[in-house]
């Protein structure tokens, strides 16, 4: 009898005291994302710089790179900013490849939580200013990159005030 009670007690302890492993789910914070649908014909790397509240100049710290494989068809280039980044201005560098073919812009999209803003092809110019190293065809939404002698190769688009207004809307509650 004692033996049965002992065995039952042991079995009870083994099965009732066993703690189920707890699955801890970390809540993924939402990040600000930018996507561009582009036709980029040669391999390259695009770069997105951003400024936050109170900052006027872009620096090498607040930047995200996106490598891209050259294709004859449209492809999505994605930038995901660090958690808690809330850009007030954006600059997109259209690559480092000096032999790059003209790049066609199909679409620009920004997302933050449930908010989204999208620009289609020829409207891109209404929200971005091309640098002097970019010849922009407004009717076709095509950027022809123009390296200049003696200058650092840096073909870029900077946000206009119209995009900065849209950025501010993304972060309003």
Phi and psi restraints in degrees (value plus and minus 20) as a CYANA .aco file:
   2 UNK   PHI     -80.1   -40.1
   2 UNK   PSI     -58.4   -18.4
   3 UNK   PHI     -83.0   -43.0
   3 UNK   PSI     -61.3   -21.3
   4 UNK   PHI     -85.7   -45.7
   4 UNK   PSI     -61.2   -21.2
   5 UNK   PHI     -84.7   -44.7
   5 UNK   PSI     -60.9   -20.9
   6 UNK   PHI     -83.0   -43.0
   6 UNK   PSI     -66.2   -26.2
   7 UNK   PHI     -84.0   -44.0
   7 UNK   PSI     -63.3   -23.3
   8 UNK   PHI     -83.7   -43.7
   8 UNK   PSI     -60.7   -20.7
   9 UNK   PHI     -83.4   -43.4
   9 UNK   PSI     -62.7   -22.7
  10 UNK   PHI     -83.8   -43.8
  10 UNK   PSI     -67.2   -27.2
  11 UNK   PHI     -82.3   -42.3
  11 UNK   PSI     -61.1   -21.1
  12 UNK   PHI     -80.9   -40.9
  12 UNK   PSI     -64.1   -24.1
  13 UNK   PHI     -84.5   -44.5
  13 UNK   PSI     -62.7   -22.7
  14 UNK   PHI     -82.4   -42.4
  14 UNK   PSI     -63.6   -23.6
  15 UNK   PHI    -108.7   -68.7
  15 UNK   PSI     -50.5   -10.5
  16 UNK   PHI    -110.1   -70.1
  16 UNK   PSI     -44.8    -4.8
  17 UNK   PHI    -109.0   -69.0
  17 UNK   PSI     -31.6     8.4
  18 UNK   PHI     -87.0   -47.0
  18 UNK   PSI     101.4   141.4
  19 UNK   PHI    -110.2   -70.2
  19 UNK   PSI     110.5   150.5
  20 UNK   PHI     -89.7   -49.7
  20 UNK   PSI     117.8   157.8
  21 UNK   PHI     -85.1   -45.1
  21 UNK   PSI     117.4   157.4
  22 UNK   PHI    -112.1   -72.1
  22 UNK   PSI     113.8   153.8
  23 UNK   PHI    -114.4   -74.4
  23 UNK   PSI      96.4   136.4
  24 UNK   PHI    -118.1   -78.1
  24 UNK   PSI      97.6   137.6
  25 UNK   PHI    -120.1   -80.1
  25 UNK   PSI     102.4   142.4
  26 UNK   PHI    -105.2   -65.2
  26 UNK   PSI     112.5   152.5
  27 UNK   PHI     -93.4   -53.4
  27 UNK   PSI     101.9   141.9
  28 UNK   PHI     -97.7   -57.7
  28 UNK   PSI     104.0   144.0
  29 UNK   PHI     -92.8   -52.8
  29 UNK   PSI     124.7   164.7
  30 UNK   PHI     -96.7   -56.7
  30 UNK   PSI     117.9   157.9
  31 UNK   PHI    -136.7   -96.7
  31 UNK   PSI     138.4   178.4
  32 UNK   PHI     -98.0   -58.0
  32 UNK   PSI     109.9   149.9
  33 UNK   PHI    -145.9  -105.9
  33 UNK   PSI     124.9   164.9
  34 UNK   PHI    -146.7  -106.7
  34 UNK   PSI     118.1   158.1
  35 UNK   PHI    -153.9  -113.9
  35 UNK   PSI     120.1   160.1
  36 UNK   PHI    -143.4  -103.4
  36 UNK   PSI     110.9   150.9
  37 UNK   PHI    -115.3   -75.3
  37 UNK   PSI      97.6   137.6
  38 UNK   PHI    -155.5  -115.5
  38 UNK   PSI     135.5   175.5
  39 UNK   PHI    -126.9   -86.9
  39 UNK   PSI      89.1   129.1
  40 UNK   PHI    -140.1  -100.1
  40 UNK   PSI      94.5   134.5
  41 UNK   PHI    -106.4   -66.4
  41 UNK   PSI     -36.4     3.6
  42 UNK   PHI    -146.6  -106.6
  42 UNK   PSI     131.8   171.8
  43 UNK   PHI     -75.4   -35.4
  43 UNK   PSI     123.3   163.3
  44 UNK   PHI    -185.7  -145.7
  44 UNK   PSI    -199.7  -159.7
  45 UNK   PHI    -154.7  -114.7
  45 UNK   PSI     104.8   144.8
  46 UNK   PHI    -118.9   -78.9
  46 UNK   PSI     136.2   176.2
  47 UNK   PHI    -156.9  -116.9
  47 UNK   PSI     116.1   156.1
  48 UNK   PHI    -134.2   -94.2
  48 UNK   PSI     103.7   143.7
  49 UNK   PHI    -124.1   -84.1
  49 UNK   PSI     132.4   172.4
  50 UNK   PHI    -166.2  -126.2
  50 UNK   PSI     131.8   171.8
  51 UNK   PHI    -133.1   -93.1
  51 UNK   PSI     131.9   171.9
  52 UNK   PHI    -134.4   -94.4
  52 UNK   PSI     158.1   198.1
  53 UNK   PHI     -65.9   -25.9
  53 UNK   PSI     107.3   147.3
  54 UNK   PHI      66.4   106.4
  54 UNK   PSI     -27.8    12.2
  55 UNK   PHI    -117.0   -77.0
  55 UNK   PSI     119.9   159.9
  56 UNK   PHI    -128.1   -88.1
  56 UNK   PSI     -52.0   -12.0
  57 UNK   PHI    -132.2   -92.2
  57 UNK   PSI     126.1   166.1
  58 UNK   PHI     -99.5   -59.5
  58 UNK   PSI     125.8   165.8
  59 UNK   PHI    -152.1  -112.1
  59 UNK   PSI     154.6   194.6
  60 UNK   PHI     -98.0   -58.0
  60 UNK   PSI     -23.4    16.6
  61 UNK   PHI    -104.7   -64.7
  61 UNK   PSI     -65.5   -25.5
  62 UNK   PHI    -114.3   -74.3
  62 UNK   PSI      58.5    98.5
  63 UNK   PHI    -169.7  -129.7
  63 UNK   PSI     132.5   172.5
  64 UNK   PHI    -155.6  -115.6
  64 UNK   PSI     114.7   154.7
  65 UNK   PHI    -121.3   -81.3
  65 UNK   PSI     131.5   171.5
  66 UNK   PHI    -160.1  -120.1
  66 UNK   PSI      85.3   125.3
  67 UNK   PHI     -90.2   -50.2
  67 UNK   PSI     129.4   169.4
  68 UNK   PHI    -161.5  -121.5
  68 UNK   PSI     118.2   158.2
  69 UNK   PHI    -112.3   -72.3
  69 UNK   PSI     115.2   155.2
  70 UNK   PHI     -84.9   -44.9
  70 UNK   PSI     116.9   156.9
  71 UNK   PHI    -168.2  -128.2
  71 UNK   PSI     136.4   176.4
  72 UNK   PHI    -104.4   -64.4
  72 UNK   PSI     -29.8    10.2
  73 UNK   PHI    -134.5   -94.5
  73 UNK   PSI     146.2   186.2
  74 UNK   PHI     -85.1   -45.1
  74 UNK   PSI     120.8   160.8
  75 UNK   PHI    -161.9  -121.9
  75 UNK   PSI     133.8   173.8
  76 UNK   PHI    -112.8   -72.8
  76 UNK   PSI     107.1   147.1
  77 UNK   PHI    -127.1   -87.1
  77 UNK   PSI     102.1   142.1
  78 UNK   PHI    -132.5   -92.5
  78 UNK   PSI     119.8   159.8
  79 UNK   PHI    -144.8  -104.8
  79 UNK   PSI     106.9   146.9
  80 UNK   PHI    -138.3   -98.3
  80 UNK   PSI      98.0   138.0
  81 UNK   PHI     -98.9   -58.9
  81 UNK   PSI     139.3   179.3
  82 UNK   PHI     -80.5   -40.5
  82 UNK   PSI     137.0   177.0
  83 UNK   PHI     -74.0   -34.0
  83 UNK   PSI     123.3   163.3
  84 UNK   PHI      51.0    91.0
  84 UNK   PSI     -18.0    22.0
  85 UNK   PHI     -93.1   -53.1
  85 UNK   PSI     112.8   152.8
  86 UNK   PHI    -152.0  -112.0
  86 UNK   PSI      64.1   104.1
  87 UNK   PHI     -87.4   -47.4
  87 UNK   PSI     124.2   164.2
  88 UNK   PHI    -129.1   -89.1
  88 UNK   PSI     -40.4    -0.4
  89 UNK   PHI    -163.7  -123.7
  89 UNK   PSI     131.6   171.6
  90 UNK   PHI    -153.1  -113.1
  90 UNK   PSI     124.2   164.2
  91 UNK   PHI    -151.1  -111.1
  91 UNK   PSI     111.1   151.1
  92 UNK   PHI    -135.0   -95.0
  92 UNK   PSI      97.1   137.1
  93 UNK   PHI    -107.9   -67.9
  93 UNK   PSI     104.6   144.6
  94 UNK   PHI    -107.7   -67.7
  94 UNK   PSI      20.9    60.9
  95 UNK   PHI      90.4   130.4
  95 UNK   PSI     152.7   192.7
  96 UNK   PHI    -139.9   -99.9
  96 UNK   PSI     -28.2    11.8
  97 UNK   PHI    -100.5   -60.5
  97 UNK   PSI      88.1   128.1
  98 UNK   PHI     -89.5   -49.5
  98 UNK   PSI     -35.1     4.9
  99 UNK   PHI    -119.0   -79.0
  99 UNK   PSI      -4.4    35.6
 100 UNK   PHI     -82.2   -42.2
 100 UNK   PSI     118.6   158.6
 101 UNK   PHI     -91.8   -51.8
 101 UNK   PSI     146.1   186.1
 102 UNK   PHI     -75.6   -35.6
 102 UNK   PSI     122.3   162.3
 103 UNK   PHI    -126.2   -86.2
 103 UNK   PSI     107.1   147.1
 104 UNK   PHI    -118.5   -78.5
 104 UNK   PSI     107.3   147.3
 105 UNK   PHI    -113.7   -73.7
 105 UNK   PSI     101.8   141.8
 106 UNK   PHI    -119.0   -79.0
 106 UNK   PSI     -59.5   -19.5
 107 UNK   PHI    -183.9  -143.9
 107 UNK   PSI     128.3   168.3
 108 UNK   PHI    -147.9  -107.9
 108 UNK   PSI     110.8   150.8
 109 UNK   PHI    -155.2  -115.2
 109 UNK   PSI     118.4   158.4
 110 UNK   PHI    -138.8   -98.8
 110 UNK   PSI     119.8   159.8
 111 UNK   PHI    -155.3  -115.3
 111 UNK   PSI     119.1   159.1
 112 UNK   PHI    -171.7  -131.7
 112 UNK   PSI      96.4   136.4
 113 UNK   PHI      31.1    71.1
 113 UNK   PSI    -146.0  -106.0
 114 UNK   PHI    -112.5   -72.5
 114 UNK   PSI     -13.7    26.3
 115 UNK   PHI    -116.3   -76.3
 115 UNK   PSI     121.6   161.6
 116 UNK   PHI    -164.3  -124.3
 116 UNK   PSI     127.5   167.5
 117 UNK   PHI    -159.3  -119.3
 117 UNK   PSI     115.1   155.1
 118 UNK   PHI    -155.5  -115.5
 118 UNK   PSI     121.5   161.5
 119 UNK   PHI    -142.6  -102.6
 119 UNK   PSI     113.9   153.9
 120 UNK   PHI    -120.8   -80.8
 120 UNK   PSI     123.6   163.6
 121 UNK   PHI     -11.9    28.1
 121 UNK   PSI    -111.7   -71.7
 122 UNK   PHI     -87.7   -47.7
 122 UNK   PSI     -36.8     3.2
 123 UNK   PHI     -97.0   -57.0
 123 UNK   PSI     -32.0     8.0
 124 UNK   PHI     -73.6   -33.6
 124 UNK   PSI     -60.7   -20.7
 125 UNK   PHI     -83.9   -43.9
 125 UNK   PSI     -45.7    -5.7
 126 UNK   PHI     -90.1   -50.1
 126 UNK   PSI     -37.0     3.0
 127 UNK   PHI    -138.5   -98.5
 127 UNK   PSI     -31.3     8.7
 128 UNK   PHI    -155.5  -115.5
 128 UNK   PSI     122.6   162.6
 129 UNK   PHI    -124.3   -84.3
 129 UNK   PSI     102.5   142.5
 130 UNK   PHI     -97.3   -57.3
 130 UNK   PSI     125.7   165.7
 131 UNK   PHI     -92.3   -52.3
 131 UNK   PSI     150.9   190.9
 132 UNK   PHI     -87.5   -47.5
 132 UNK   PSI     -31.6     8.4
 133 UNK   PHI    -110.2   -70.2
 133 UNK   PSI     -11.4    28.6
 134 UNK   PHI    -144.9  -104.9
 134 UNK   PSI     106.8   146.8
 135 UNK   PHI    -118.0   -78.0
 135 UNK   PSI      96.2   136.2
 136 UNK   PHI    -123.3   -83.3
 136 UNK   PSI     104.1   144.1
 137 UNK   PHI    -115.5   -75.5
 137 UNK   PSI      83.2   123.2
 138 UNK   PHI     -86.5   -46.5
 138 UNK   PSI     -49.7    -9.7
 139 UNK   PHI     -97.4   -57.4
 139 UNK   PSI     -49.4    -9.4
 140 UNK   PHI    -128.4   -88.4
 140 UNK   PSI     -28.4    11.6
 141 UNK   PHI      37.8    77.8
 141 UNK   PSI      31.2    71.2
 142 UNK   PHI    -143.6  -103.6
 142 UNK   PSI     110.5   150.5
 143 UNK   PHI    -123.5   -83.5
 143 UNK   PSI      98.7   138.7
 144 UNK   PHI    -120.9   -80.9
 144 UNK   PSI     100.5   140.5
 145 UNK   PHI    -105.8   -65.8
 145 UNK   PSI     112.0   152.0
 146 UNK   PHI    -142.6  -102.6
 146 UNK   PSI      76.5   116.5
 147 UNK   PHI     -83.6   -43.6
 147 UNK   PSI     122.3   162.3
 148 UNK   PHI    -136.0   -96.0
 148 UNK   PSI     121.4   161.4
 149 UNK   PHI     -86.2   -46.2
 149 UNK   PSI     116.6   156.6
 150 UNK   PHI      61.5   101.5
 150 UNK   PSI     -24.6    15.4
 151 UNK   PHI    -133.9   -93.9
 151 UNK   PSI     133.2   173.2
 152 UNK   PHI     -84.3   -44.3
 152 UNK   PSI     115.8   155.8
 153 UNK   PHI     -92.5   -52.5
 153 UNK   PSI      95.8   135.8
 154 UNK   PHI    -174.2  -134.2
 154 UNK   PSI      43.4    83.4
 155 UNK   PHI     -92.5   -52.5
 155 UNK   PSI      99.7   139.7
 156 UNK   PHI    -163.0  -123.0
 156 UNK   PSI     136.8   176.8
 157 UNK   PHI    -136.4   -96.4
 157 UNK   PSI     109.1   149.1
 158 UNK   PHI    -126.4   -86.4
 158 UNK   PSI     126.1   166.1
 159 UNK   PHI     -86.9   -46.9
 159 UNK   PSI     120.2   160.2
 160 UNK   PHI    -106.5   -66.5
 160 UNK   PSI     150.6   190.6
 161 UNK   PHI     -76.6   -36.6
 161 UNK   PSI     -56.1   -16.1
 162 UNK   PHI     -80.1   -40.1
 162 UNK   PSI     -58.0   -18.0
 163 UNK   PHI     -93.7   -53.7
 163 UNK   PSI     -56.9   -16.9
 164 UNK   PHI     -82.8   -42.8
 164 UNK   PSI     -52.8   -12.8
 165 UNK   PHI     -84.8   -44.8
 165 UNK   PSI     -63.1   -23.1
 166 UNK   PHI     -87.0   -47.0
 166 UNK   PSI     -57.2   -17.2
 167 UNK   PHI     -80.3   -40.3
 167 UNK   PSI     -64.9   -24.9
 168 UNK   PHI     -79.8   -39.8
 168 UNK   PSI     -58.6   -18.6
 169 UNK   PHI     -84.1   -44.1
 169 UNK   PSI     -53.3   -13.3
 170 UNK   PHI     -82.0   -42.0
 170 UNK   PSI     -51.9   -11.9
 171 UNK   PHI    -121.7   -81.7
 171 UNK   PSI     -20.6    19.4
 172 UNK   PHI     -95.8   -55.8
 172 UNK   PSI     122.7   162.7
